[in-house]
Amino acid sequence: ELELEVSSELAKELENLRSQLPKCDEAIAVAKSQVEGAQSKLDECREIKEKLSSELEGQRELIRQCSKEIENFVKEQKAAEKVISSSGIMLKELNHKLTKLNKEANDAKQ
């Protein structure tokens, strides 16, 4: 009789668990759908990250090129300043010589 009672309780419990199976299947289906949605979103994020990384590298390359151009400009500017300085010195020397020649010409007239 005890076995029959235990067996009956187990049968009820088994039936109760079986009745919950559709709810579990539904919960599993919902969870799978959510996982698939999350995976899709993750894939989208990875694509965006790759695109942004590529764009960032392009901008870095542009910055490197601009830096080189600035360096070259600074070098050219320094070279131009040296030429200007040298030209100024040469102009002073020429002016001095012209003044001297002019003075000698005036002295020769007198």
GROMACS elastic network, one bead per residue, 0.5 to 0.9 nm:
[ bonds ]
;  ai    aj funct       b0    kb
    1     5     6  0.61938   500
    1     6     6  0.85952   500
    2     5     6  0.50212   500
    2     6     6  0.60573   500
    2     7     6  0.82435   500
    3     6     6  0.50862   500
    3     7     6  0.57633   500
    3     8     6  0.83217   500
    4     8     6  0.59199   500
    4     9     6  0.85335   500
    5     9     6  0.61766   500
    5    10     6  0.85166   500
    6     9     6  0.50677   500
    6    10     6  0.60402   500
    6    11     6  0.84478   500
    7    10     6  0.50625   500
    7    11     6  0.60569   500
    7    12     6  0.86303   500
    8    12     6  0.62343   500
    8    13     6  0.86082   500
    9    12     6  0.50559   500
    9    13     6  0.61145   500
    9    14     6  0.84626   500
   10    14     6  0.59491   500
   10    15     6  0.84524   500
   11    15     6  0.60828   500
   11    16     6  0.85115   500
   12    15     6  0.50452   500
   12    16     6  0.60693   500
   12    17     6  0.85795   500
   13    17     6  0.61646   500
   13    18     6  0.85354   500
   14    17     6  0.50783   500
   14    18     6  0.60892   500
   14    19     6  0.85828   500
   15    19     6  0.61161   500
   15    20     6  0.86918   500
   16    19     6  0.51285   500
   16    20     6  0.65022   500
   17    20     6  0.51370   500
   17    21     6  0.65315   500
   18    21     6  0.51808   500
   18    22     6  0.79985   500
   19    22     6  0.68122   500
   19    23     6  0.80853   500
   20    23     6  0.53549   500
   20    24     6  0.63572   500
   20    25     6  0.87569   500
   21    25     6  0.60427   500
   21    26     6  0.84826   500
   22    26     6  0.60373   500
   22    27     6  0.85116   500
   23    26     6  0.50032   500
   23    27     6  0.61123   500
   23    28     6  0.85345   500
   24    28     6  0.60454   500
   24    29     6  0.85100   500
   25    28     6  0.50203   500
   25    29     6  0.61199   500
   25    30     6  0.86163   500
   26    29     6  0.50323   500
   26    30     6  0.61980   500
   26    31     6  0.85746   500
   27    30     6  0.50718   500
   27    31     6  0.60940   500
   27    32     6  0.85564   500
   28    31     6  0.50099   500
   28    32     6  0.60574   500
   28    33     6  0.85175   500
   29    32     6  0.50777   500
   29    33     6  0.61460   500
   29    34     6  0.86032   500
   30    33     6  0.50722   500
   30    34     6  0.61818   500
   30    35     6  0.86249   500
   31    34     6  0.50147   500
   31    35     6  0.61225   500
   31    36     6  0.85804   500
   32    35     6  0.50236   500
   32    36     6  0.61302   500
   32    37     6  0.85504   500
   33    36     6  0.50815   500
   33    37     6  0.61500   500
   33    38     6  0.85709   500
   34    38     6  0.60696   500
   34    39     6  0.84974   500
   35    38     6  0.50054   500
   35    39     6  0.60288   500
   35    40     6  0.85176   500
   36    40     6  0.61212   500
   36    41     6  0.85853   500
   37    40     6  0.50844   500
   37    41     6  0.62013   500
   37    42     6  0.85503   500
   38    41     6  0.50138   500
   38    42     6  0.60378   500
   38    43     6  0.85718   500
   39    43     6  0.61310   500
   39    44     6  0.85994   500
   40    43     6  0.50832   500
   40    44     6  0.62839   500
   40    45     6  0.86730   500
   41    44     6  0.50147   500
   41    45     6  0.61866   500
   41    46     6  0.86472   500
   42    45     6  0.50005   500
   42    46     6  0.61876   500
   42    47     6  0.86846   500
   43    46     6  0.50795   500
   43    47     6  0.63067   500
   43    48     6  0.86974   500
   44    47     6  0.51615   500
   44    48     6  0.62496   500
   44    49     6  0.85877   500
   45    48     6  0.50538   500
   45    49     6  0.60300   500
   45    50     6  0.85801   500
   46    50     6  0.61492   500
   46    51     6  0.85857   500
   47    50     6  0.51474   500
   47    51     6  0.62011   500
   47    52     6  0.86091   500
   48    51     6  0.50628   500
   48    52     6  0.60705   500
   48    53     6  0.84442   500
   49    52     6  0.51052   500
   49    53     6  0.59603   500
   49    54     6  0.84926   500
   50    53     6  0.50262   500
   50    54     6  0.61228   500
   50    55     6  0.86016   500
   51    54     6  0.51346   500
   51    55     6  0.62108   500
   51    56     6  0.85600   500
   52    56     6  0.59490   500
   52    57     6  0.85074   500
   53    56     6  0.50040   500
   53    57     6  0.61617   500
   53    58     6  0.85956   500
   54    57     6  0.51600   500
   54    58     6  0.62921   500
   54    59     6  0.87517   500
   55    59     6  0.62751   500
   55    60     6  0.86544   500
   56    59     6  0.50305   500
   56    60     6  0.61569   500
   56    61     6  0.86206   500
   57    61     6  0.61784   500
   57    62     6  0.85842   500
   58    61     6  0.51224   500
   58    62     6  0.62564   500
   58    63     6  0.86848   500
   59    63     6  0.61665   500
   59    64     6  0.86230   500
   60    63     6  0.50071   500
   60    64     6  0.62154   500
   60    65     6  0.86694   500
   61    64     6  0.50027   500
   61    65     6  0.62327   500
   61    66     6  0.86069   500
   62    65     6  0.50807   500
   62    66     6  0.61487   500
   62    67     6  0.85560   500
   63    66     6  0.50230   500
   63    67     6  0.60675   500
   63    68     6  0.86365   500
   64    67     6  0.50753   500
   64    68     6  0.63061   500
   64    69     6  0.86931   500
   65    68     6  0.51442   500
   65    69     6  0.62352   500
   65    70     6  0.86506   500
   66    70     6  0.61059   500
   66    71     6  0.85771   500
   67    70     6  0.50562   500
   67    71     6  0.61924   500
   67    72     6  0.86370   500
   68    71     6  0.50301   500
   68    72     6  0.61795   500
   68    73     6  0.85322   500
   69    72     6  0.50579   500
   69    73     6  0.60572   500
   69    74     6  0.85854   500
   70    74     6  0.61133   500
   70    75     6  0.85925   500
   71    74     6  0.51280   500
   71    75     6  0.62379   500
   71    76     6  0.86294   500
   72    75     6  0.50611   500
   72    76     6  0.61192   500
   72    77     6  0.84834   500
   73    76     6  0.50375   500
   73    77     6  0.59866   500
   73    78     6  0.85733   500
   74    78     6  0.61514   500
   74    79     6  0.85617   500
   75    78     6  0.51750   500
   75    79     6  0.61960   500
   75    80     6  0.85778   500
   76    79     6  0.50255   500
   76    80     6  0.60635   500
   76    81     6  0.85587   500
   77    81     6  0.61133   500
   77    82     6  0.86623   500
   78    82     6  0.62994   500
   78    83     6  0.87077   500
   79    82     6  0.51265   500
   79    83     6  0.63420   500
   79    84     6  0.86825   500
   80    83     6  0.50074   500
   80    84     6  0.61092   500
   80    85     6  0.84958   500
   81    85     6  0.60136   500
   81    86     6  0.84760   500
   82    86     6  0.60187   500
   82    87     6  0.84001   500
   83    86     6  0.50387   500
   83    87     6  0.59459   500
   83    88     6  0.84924   500
   84    88     6  0.60965   500
   84    89     6  0.86520   500
   85    88     6  0.50811   500
   85    89     6  0.63579   500
   85    90     6  0.86800   500
   86    89     6  0.51179   500
   86    90     6  0.61685   500
   86    91     6  0.85464   500
   87    91     6  0.59974   500
   87    92     6  0.85579   500
   88    91     6  0.50074   500
   88    92     6  0.61940   500
   88    93     6  0.86178   500
   89    92     6  0.51327   500
   89    93     6  0.62654   500
   89    94     6  0.86402   500
   90    93     6  0.50401   500
   90    94     6  0.60897   500
   90    95     6  0.84564   500
   91    95     6  0.59197   500
   91    96     6  0.84005   500
   92    96     6  0.60310   500
   92    97     6  0.85551   500
   93    96     6  0.50275   500
   93    97     6  0.61756   500
   93    98     6  0.85592   500
   94    98     6  0.59895   500
   94    99     6  0.84125   500
   95    98     6  0.50032   500
   95    99     6  0.59879   500
   95   100     6  0.84541   500
   96    99     6  0.51028   500
   96   100     6  0.61425   500
   96   101     6  0.85895   500
   97   101     6  0.60343   500
   97   102     6  0.83871   500
   98   102     6  0.58488   500
   98   103     6  0.83780   500
   99   103     6  0.60544   500
   99   104     6  0.85097   500
  100   103     6  0.50644   500
  100   104     6  0.61144   500
  100   105     6  0.85251   500
  101   105     6  0.60093   500
  101   106     6  0.85160   500
  102   106     6  0.61437   500
  102   107     6  0.85035   500
  103   106     6  0.50538   500
  103   107     6  0.60279   500
  103   108     6  0.84602   500
  104   108     6  0.60099   500
  104   109     6  0.86625   500
  105   108     6  0.50021   500
  105   109     6  0.63567   500
  105   110     6  0.89309   500
  106   109     6  0.51374   500
  106   110     6  0.66101   500
  107   110     6  0.53218   500
